């Protein structure tokens, strides 16, 4: 096991870098293929969210691996290596396992404890499997990360601290009022129809918003989302026709080119798309507010609270200059990061950290124990061959044995061999799971004079991309891992703290263009 992760997040890079270092869905597959084509990497997986890009790989050389993965991230993210390098962090072996497990539990998220990251990790594994770049190590790693995250949420109260970025963002806009009170009677516009926008629309509907409009480049997707929020909505129906019998808001869909006409009516705007450019400019927001003011010239000015905008996209959908527009309030990823940094941690965070430590130890023990398995299998195969050979020799000497007698003798010999091998093989697996226990495989091979080719055949990896219950095979080349001095982790300056980035996923960044 030579696990390496190179990445950047909102903790290591400013938003100005993160919003340019974005991996489009089609780019991730090419990145993974390039990673496994590189000499140091045998497996690869990429975890990409709106605030995080991390490339995981099974490598046989630490320094070469760091250099290669850093170069690949720069090539595929579009940010130059010189600019990207100061913001990259590196984790190796157990530190890399600890990092991913912390991410899965929400400890590394902008909003501590949020659960969306589990879906994003699942998606990352699925992409690696589709690309056939995930072998035993990364399959085991990501699957145990998912189990660790689920365990943290089921055994602790981390959910009380965790909330989605949507909820967190709406709370910042609503302050000091509760969200439910603040949204009552308001019109909301959600731009995008992917998972994060769906979460935003559902959250607003449950909070009690009066009217909800979904704008998306693909109208059909927007209509499906709107119909789920307002039962009985027919495709293309007017907002009034969407009012369900006393349940849910008025909800309807419109194509993205209808945004300019709808914007003046919106009290709340939430945007999370996969667009590479701005969806809303400061000038568009200013004009929308001016048109609203003209339309409501006869109404009380106090009745209009202006426009509240929540931008959850990376790169940003809404121009940062909206902060300067009068009667417009913008909350974006950058401002959420600043608020989250000052938020108090829940008491359950310590319990989750304990779970992470337990799971990291268990994973390491399982990986170390797995190095002995091919040797044990080879030993038992050799013993079976010896039994078969001796029974064939016995049959040549005692030709008068009937089938029952022959079967009884064969079973007796097998039981003797099994009893002789049982305790040593069980114990050697236990010892191999302890730190420094990988050398027991070498000792077993020497003691029983096992053929290295037989052991290597047992160790041959299965095709990548297929989840396996078995643990990862031996390190390339066999034998115990090198002494720590040969592959020690990088200096502290290249490490990050045991906390990290958030939770809007690649899937959460909606595809306006699809």
Buried (B, 14 or more C-beta within 10 A) or exposed (E): BBBBBBBBBBBBBEBEBBBBBBBBBEBBBBBBEBBBEBEBBBBBBBBBBBBBBBBBBBBBBBEBBBBBBBBBBBBBBEBEBEEBBEBBBBBBBBBBBBBBBBBBBBBBBBBBBBBBBBBBBBBBBBBBBEBBBBBBBBBBBBBBBBEBBBBBBEEBBBBEBBBBBBBBBBBBBBEEEEBEEBBEEBBBBBBBBBBBBBBBBBBBBBBBBEBBBBBBBBBEBBBBBBBBBBEEBEEEBEBEEBBBEEEBBBBBBBEBEEBEEBBBBBBBBBBBBBBEEBBBBBEBBBBBBEBBBEEEEEEEEEEBEBBBBBBBBBBBBBBBBBBEBEBBBBBBBBBBBEBBEEEEBBEBBEBBBEBBEEBBBEBBBBBBBBBBBBBBBBBBBBBEEEBEEBBEEBEEEEEEBEEEEBEEBBEEBBEEBBEEBEEBBEEBBBBBBEEEBBBBBBEBBEEBEBEEEBBBEBBEBEEBBEEBEEBBBBBEEBBBBEEEEEBEBBEEEBBBEEBBBBBBBBBBBBBBEE
